[in-house]
Amino acid sequence: MAARLIFPSLLNLPANVKYLSTSLAFILLTGLPSLPVTPLRGQGVTVEVSTLPRVGVSISGSLGGGVTAIVSADLKRTGMISPVSGGSGDFLATGDAGDSGVTGRLVNKRTGTDVFNQTFTGKGRAAAHQFSDAITEAVTGLPGFAASKLAFIANPGGSKELYLADMDGFNARAITHDGTICASPSLSHDGAKLAYTSYKSGYPDVYVIDLGSGSRTRIAFFPGINSGPDFSPDGSQIALTLSKDGNPEIYTMTTDGGSLTRITRTRGSETSPSWSPTGDRLVYSSDDRGSPQLFVSSASGVSDMDHLVTGNSYCTKPDWSPDGKSIAFTTRIGGQFQIGVFNVASRTAQLISGGGGQDPSWTRDSRHLVYSNNGRLHLLDTVSRQSLPIETSVSGCGEPTVSR
């Protein structure tokens, strides 16, 4: 079936209509549920605008003020909840925050009943992010992503090193100090391990870091290219690009560097593999037909290639959403990199960025993407098309990856 890449022209629409047009277009494309809406009338046009559920946030205790601010910021960042102060709102989030964690409670003010009442362990920010995610899921039905980890490449000192941070950009810290080039990081879904490409040996090899112990293992160091690792959903395997047999091809291997399986066999170059959430398929970029295009193959090594027609001649860096419905990718239009999304069911693609972007990585709710643009990281709501900067303490950021 033919596919279309749609480039909506919204320049002449009023702001409310522009927001609605993009939101409804993407809802129709992805099948995501819409939020409650109320009519807005003006300028002779009747439109529908989103009414976000309001959550009052008031946390007491020795760390209450800081946790209140963190939770409110997390909820606002979702684009699906409006945090309010005090006891107002449709829901009320209260609790006690101290050095041992946060005891949090969410009340549905319409019914007067507790939605949940539980303890989130960890100090300060970690417990606050967990509380935020519980609120987000209870109110919207989608998993929150505030407690996820964010890894990326940055070059504040000239070399490209690997960094790890919270999803809001706080606590950014260098994981490598190699003084060379690191690239293509991939966090395991549970956030416990990080795979990446490094030129530490003078050649592109793939390493895996255990973030708990800090231990680092070089798992792929074949002659030629070893790059672009991506963890399988269960964390037992890694898909990557190797050129040990000639052209750069896609392979899978266990995370300890064993049991190698070749996936592709073409005359072109295959790069940037990403696993389906079920772990049985891989999407990747291939220039076997000329320019880089997206393809899907079985992860078992069975020879098959399904071409994902996006309507654009340059498509790289795909990332399969956790719900399996969408594949985000980098495309190039008029010399500028942009973010596109391919709908797996309808086999149609749509441009969702407006001001440039590349290297998209889904959050666990399959609605938001983290991407890079001009050395900065951004969070994109693919429904509202609103993009927020992720402020970090380092410069020259790119190639983000998010734990799920």
C-alpha positions as CSV (number, residue, x, y, z in Angstrom):
1,M,0.0,0.0,0.0
2,A,1.4,3.4,-0.9
3,A,2.2,5.8,2.0
4,R,2.2,9.5,2.2
5,L,4.4,11.9,4.2
6,I,2.2,14.8,5.2
7,F,3.6,18.3,5.7
8,P,0.7,20.3,7.2
9,S,0.7,24.0,6.4
10,L,-0.6,25.8,9.5
11,L,0.9,29.2,9.0
12,N,-2.4,31.0,8.3
13,L,-4.5,29.3,11.0
14,P,-5.5,30.9,14.3
15,A,-3.5,29.6,17.2
16,N,-6.4,27.6,18.7
17,V,-7.2,26.0,15.3
18,K,-3.6,25.4,14.6
19,Y,-3.2,23.5,17.9
20,L,-6.4,21.5,17.3
21,S,-5.5,20.7,13.7
22,T,-2.2,19.1,14.7
23,S,-3.7,17.3,17.7
24,L,-6.6,15.8,15.9
25,A,-4.5,14.9,12.8
26,F,-2.2,12.9,15.0
27,I,-4.9,11.3,17.0
28,L,-6.5,10.1,13.8
29,L,-3.1,8.8,12.6
30,T,-2.1,7.0,15.7
31,G,-5.4,6.0,17.2
32,L,-4.5,7.6,20.5
33,P,-7.4,8.5,22.7
34,S,-8.3,12.2,22.8
35,L,-8.6,14.2,25.9
36,P,-11.9,15.7,27.1
37,V,-12.8,18.7,25.1
38,T,-15.1,21.8,25.4
39,P,-16.2,24.0,22.5
40,L,-14.7,27.4,21.9
41,R,-16.4,29.9,19.6
42,G,-14.9,32.9,18.0
43,Q,-14.3,34.6,14.6
44,G,-17.3,32.7,13.2
45,V,-15.6,29.3,13.7
46,T,-16.5,26.6,16.2
47,V,-13.6,24.5,17.3
48,E,-12.8,22.1,20.2
49,V,-10.0,22.8,22.7
50,S,-8.6,20.4,25.2
51,T,-9.6,20.7,28.9
52,L,-6.7,19.3,30.9
53,P,-7.5,17.6,34.3
54,R,-6.3,19.8,37.1
55,V,-4.2,18.3,40.0
56,G,-3.6,20.3,43.1
57,V,-0.2,19.6,44.6
58,S,0.7,20.2,48.2
59,I,3.5,18.2,49.9
60,S,4.5,18.7,53.5
61,G,7.6,17.6,55.4
62,S,11.2,18.6,55.6
63,L,11.6,18.4,51.8
64,G,7.9,19.3,51.0
65,G,8.6,22.6,49.2
66,G,11.1,21.1,46.8
67,V,9.1,18.0,46.1
68,T,6.0,20.1,45.5
69,A,7.9,22.1,42.9
70,I,9.3,18.9,41.2
71,V,6.0,17.1,41.0
72,S,4.2,20.2,39.6
73,A,6.9,20.6,37.0
74,D,6.8,16.9,36.1
75,L,3.0,17.0,35.6
76,K,3.1,20.1,33.6
77,R,5.8,18.6,31.3
78,T,3.5,15.8,30.3
79,G,1.2,18.3,28.5
80,M,-1.7,16.2,29.7
81,I,-2.2,17.6,33.2
82,S,-2.5,21.1,34.6
83,P,-0.9,21.3,38.1
84,V,-2.5,23.9,40.4
85,S,-1.7,25.1,43.9
86,G,-3.4,24.3,47.2
87,G,-6.6,22.4,47.4
88,S,-8.1,23.3,44.0
89,G,-8.3,21.0,41.1
90,D,-10.1,17.8,40.0
91,F,-7.6,15.8,42.0
92,L,-5.5,16.6,45.1
93,A,-2.0,15.2,45.6
94,T,-0.7,15.4,49.1
95,G,2.0,13.7,51.1
96,D,5.0,14.0,53.3
97,A,8.5,14.2,51.9
98,G,11.7,13.5,53.9
99,D,15.1,12.0,53.6
100,S,13.7,8.4,53.3
101,G,11.3,9.2,50.5
102,V,7.8,10.4,49.9
103,T,4.5,9.1,51.3
104,G,2.1,10.2,48.6
105,R,-1.7,10.3,48.4
106,L,-4.0,11.2,45.4
107,V,-7.6,12.0,46.0
108,N,-10.4,12.2,43.4
109,K,-12.1,15.4,44.6
110,R,-15.2,14.6,42.5
111,T,-15.9,11.4,44.4
112,G,-13.9,12.1,47.6
113,T,-12.1,8.8,47.4
114,D,-8.5,7.8,47.5
115,V,-7.0,6.9,44.1
116,F,-3.9,5.6,45.8
117,N,-1.9,6.0,49.0
118,Q,1.7,4.7,48.9
119,T,5.3,5.3,49.7
120,F,8.0,6.1,47.1
121,T,11.5,5.4,48.3
122,G,14.6,7.3,47.5
123,K,15.9,10.7,48.3
124,G,14.4,13.9,47.1
125,R,14.1,14.1,43.3
126,A,14.0,10.3,42.7
127,A,11.0,9.8,45.0
128,A,9.3,12.9,43.7
129,H,9.6,11.6,40.1
130,Q,8.1,8.3,41.1
131,F,5.2,10.1,42.8
132,S,4.7,12.2,39.6
133,D,4.6,9.1,37.4
134,A,2.0,7.4,39.7
135,I,-0.2,10.6,39.4
136,T,0.2,10.7,35.7
137,E,-0.9,7.1,35.1
138,A,-3.8,7.4,37.5
139,V,-5.1,10.6,35.9
140,T,-4.4,9.9,32.2
141,G,-4.1,6.2,31.9
142,L,-0.7,6.6,30.3
143,P,2.6,5.7,32.1
144,G,4.6,8.7,33.4
145,F,8.2,9.1,32.3
146,A,9.6,11.5,35.0
147,A,11.5,8.7,36.7
148,S,13.1,7.5,33.4
149,K,16.8,8.0,32.8
150,L,18.2,10.1,30.0
151,A,21.6,9.3,28.3
152,F,23.2,11.4,25.6
153,I,26.4,12.5,24.0
154,A,27.9,15.9,24.9
155,N,31.2,17.6,24.1
156,P,31.7,20.5,26.6
157,G,35.5,19.9,26.6
158,G,36.0,19.0,23.0
159,S,35.8,15.2,23.2
160,K,32.4,13.5,22.8
161,E,31.6,11.8,26.1
162,L,28.7,9.9,27.4
163,Y,26.4,11.6,30.0
164,L,23.5,10.4,32.1
165,A,20.8,12.7,33.6
166,D,17.3,12.7,35.0
167,M,14.5,13.2,32.4
168,D,14.1,16.9,33.4
169,G,17.8,17.5,32.7
170,F,19.0,17.6,36.3
171,N,21.9,15.6,37.8
172,A,23.7,15.5,34.4
173,R,27.0,13.7,34.9
174,A,29.7,12.2,32.7
175,I,29.8,8.4,32.5
176,T,32.9,8.3,30.4
177,H,36.2,10.3,30.5
178,D,37.9,8.7,27.5
179,G,39.0,11.9,25.7
180,T,37.8,10.5,22.4
181,I,34.6,9.9,20.4
182,C,31.6,8.2,22.0
183,A,28.4,7.7,19.9
184,S,25.0,6.0,19.6
185,P,24.1,5.4,23.2
186,S,21.3,3.0,24.1
187,L,19.8,2.5,27.5
188,S,18.3,-0.8,28.4
189,H,14.6,-0.6,29.1
190,D,15.1,-0.9,32.8
191,G,17.8,1.7,32.9
192,A,20.3,-0.6,34.4
193,K,22.8,-0.8,31.5
194,L,24.1,1.5,28.8
195,A,25.5,0.3,25.4
196,Y,27.4,2.7,23.1
197,T,30.1,3.0,20.4
198,S,33.5,4.2,21.4
199,Y,36.8,4.9,19.7
200,K,38.7,4.3,22.9
201,S,40.8,1.6,21.3
202,G,41.3,3.7,18.1
203,Y,38.6,1.8,16.3
204,P,34.7,1.9,16.6
205,D,33.9,-0.8,19.2
206,V,30.7,-1.4,21.2
207,Y,30.8,-1.3,25.0
208,V,28.2,-2.1,27.7
209,I,28.3,-0.3,31.0
210,D,26.6,-1.6,34.1
211,L,25.3,1.6,35.7
212,G,25.0,0.1,39.1
213,S,28.6,-1.1,39.5
214,G,30.2,1.1,36.9
215,S,31.9,-1.8,35.2
216,R,32.5,-1.6,31.4
217,T,32.8,-4.5,29.0
218,R,33.8,-4.3,25.3
219,I,31.4,-6.8,23.6
220,A,32.0,-6.1,19.9
221,F,35.4,-5.4,18.5
222,F,35.5,-7.2,15.2
223,P,37.6,-5.9,12.3
224,G,35.8,-2.9,10.7
225,I,32.7,-1.1,12.0
226,N,31.1,-2.0,15.3
227,S,28.3,0.5,16.0
228,G,24.7,1.5,16.7
229,P,23.8,-0.9,19.6
230,D,20.2,-1.2,20.7
231,F,19.0,-3.3,23.7
232,S,16.1,-5.8,23.1
233,P,13.1,-5.3,25.3
234,D,14.1,-8.0,27.8
235,G,17.7,-6.8,27.9
236,S,19.1,-10.1,26.8
237,Q,20.3,-9.1,23.3
238,I,21.7,-6.2,21.4
239,A,21.2,-5.4,17.8
240,L,24.0,-3.5,16.1
241,T,25.9,-2.8,12.8
242,L,29.0,-4.8,12.0
243,S,31.1,-4.8,8.8
244,K,33.2,-7.8,9.6
245,D,31.9,-9.7,6.6
246,G,32.1,-6.8,4.1
247,N,29.2,-4.3,4.0
248,P,27.8,-2.9,7.2
249,E,25.0,-5.3,8.1
250,I,22.6,-5.7,11.0
251,Y,23.4,-8.4,13.6
252,T,22.1,-9.5,17.0
253,M,24.2,-10.8,19.8
254,T,23.8,-11.5,23.5
255,T,24.7,-8.7,25.9
256,D,27.9,-10.6,26.9
257,G,29.1,-10.6,23.4
258,G,28.2,-14.1,22.3
259,S,25.7,-15.9,20.1
260,L,26.0,-13.7,17.0
261,T,23.2,-13.8,14.4
262,R,23.3,-12.0,11.0
263,I,20.0,-10.3,10.1
264,T,20.5,-8.5,6.8
265,R,22.3,-9.5,3.6
266,T,22.4,-6.6,1.0
267,R,24.7,-4.7,-1.2
268,G,24.1,-1.5,0.8
269,S,24.8,-0.4,4.3
270,E,22.4,-1.0,7.2
271,T,22.5,1.1,10.4
272,S,20.6,2.2,13.5
273,P,18.6,-0.9,14.4
274,S,15.7,-0.6,16.8
275,W,13.7,-3.5,18.3
276,S,9.9,-3.9,18.2
277,P,8.4,-4.0,21.7
278,T,7.6,-7.7,21.2
279,G,11.3,-8.4,20.4
280,D,10.6,-10.3,17.2
281,R,11.2,-7.6,14.6
282,L,13.9,-4.9,13.9
283,V,13.5,-1.6,12.1
284,Y,16.6,-0.1,10.6
285,S,17.9,2.3,7.9
286,S,19.4,0.9,4.7
287,D,20.7,2.5,1.5
288,D,20.5,-0.7,-0.5
289,R,18.1,1.1,-2.9
290,G,20.1,4.3,-3.2
291,S,19.2,6.8,-0.4
292,P,18.7,5.8,3.2
293,Q,15.2,4.2,3.7
294,L,13.5,2.4,6.6
295,F,13.1,-1.4,6.6
296,V,11.7,-4.0,9.0
297,S,13.1,-7.5,9.2
298,S,12.6,-10.5,11.5
299,A,15.0,-10.6,14.5
300,S,15.5,-14.3,14.1
301,G,17.7,-14.0,11.1
302,V,15.0,-15.1,8.6
303,S,15.7,-13.3,5.3
304,D,12.9,-10.7,4.8
305,M,12.8,-7.0,4.3
306,D,9.7,-4.9,4.5
307,H,10.2,-1.4,3.0
308,L,8.4,1.3,5.0
309,V,7.5,3.9,2.4
310,T,7.5,7.3,4.0
311,G,7.4,9.5,1.0
312,N,10.8,10.9,1.7
313,S,14.1,10.0,0.2
314,Y,16.2,10.3,3.4
315,C,15.2,8.4,6.5
316,T,17.5,7.3,9.4
317,K,17.7,6.7,13.1
318,P,14.3,4.9,13.6
319,D,13.0,4.2,17.1
320,W,10.0,1.9,17.7
321,S,7.5,3.1,20.2
322,P,6.8,1.0,23.4
323,D,3.2,0.4,22.3
324,G,4.3,-0.9,18.9
325,K,2.1,1.5,17.0
326,S,4.6,4.1,15.7
327,I,8.2,4.4,14.5
328,A,9.9,7.8,14.9
329,F,12.8,8.6,12.6
330,T,15.0,11.4,11.3
331,T,14.3,12.7,7.9
332,R,16.0,15.4,5.8
333,I,13.9,18.1,4.0
334,G,15.4,21.0,2.2
335,G,18.8,20.4,3.8
336,Q,17.3,20.4,7.4
337,F,16.8,17.4,9.6
338,Q,13.3,16.9,10.9
339,I,11.4,14.3,12.9
340,G,8.8,12.1,11.3
341,V,6.5,9.3,12.6
342,F,5.5,6.2,10.7
343,N,2.1,4.7,11.7
344,V,2.6,0.9,11.7
345,A,-1.1,0.1,11.2
346,S,-2.0,2.6,8.4
347,R,1.5,2.5,6.9
348,T,1.5,6.3,6.6
349,A,4.1,8.8,7.8
350,Q,3.8,12.3,9.1
351,L,6.2,15.2,9.8
352,I,5.8,16.2,13.5
353,S,8.7,18.7,14.1
354,G,8.6,22.2,12.9
355,G,12.0,23.8,13.7
356,G,14.3,20.9,13.0
357,G,15.4,17.9,15.0
358,Q,17.0,14.5,14.8
359,D,17.8,11.3,16.8
360,P,14.3,10.8,18.3
361,S,13.8,8.5,21.3
362,W,10.4,7.5,22.6
363,T,9.4,7.8,26.3
364,R,7.5,5.0,27.9
365,D,4.1,6.6,27.2
366,S,4.5,6.3,23.4
367,R,3.4,9.9,23.1
368,H,6.5,11.9,23.9
369,L,9.8,12.0,22.1
370,V,13.2,13.3,23.2
371,Y,15.3,14.6,20.4
372,S,18.3,16.9,19.7
373,N,18.6,20.1,17.7
374,N,21.5,22.4,17.5
375,G,23.3,21.0,20.5
376,R,20.3,21.0,22.8
377,L,17.8,18.4,23.9
378,H,14.1,18.8,23.6
379,L,10.9,17.0,24.7
380,L,8.2,16.8,22.0
381,D,4.6,16.0,22.7
382,T,3.6,14.3,19.4
383,V,-0.1,15.0,20.0
384,S,-0.1,18.7,20.7
385,R,3.2,19.2,18.8
386,Q,4.5,21.3,21.7
387,S,8.3,21.2,22.2
388,L,10.0,22.0,25.5
389,P,13.8,22.4,26.0
390,I,15.5,20.0,28.4
391,E,18.0,22.1,30.2
392,T,21.2,20.4,31.2
393,S,24.4,21.7,32.8
394,V,26.5,20.7,29.7
395,S,26.7,22.0,26.1
396,G,26.8,20.3,22.7
397,C,24.2,17.6,23.5
398,G,22.9,15.0,21.0
399,E,21.9,11.4,20.4
400,P,19.5,11.1,23.3
401,T,18.2,7.7,24.6
402,V,15.5,7.1,27.2
403,S,14.9,4.2,29.6
404,R,11.4,2.8,29.6
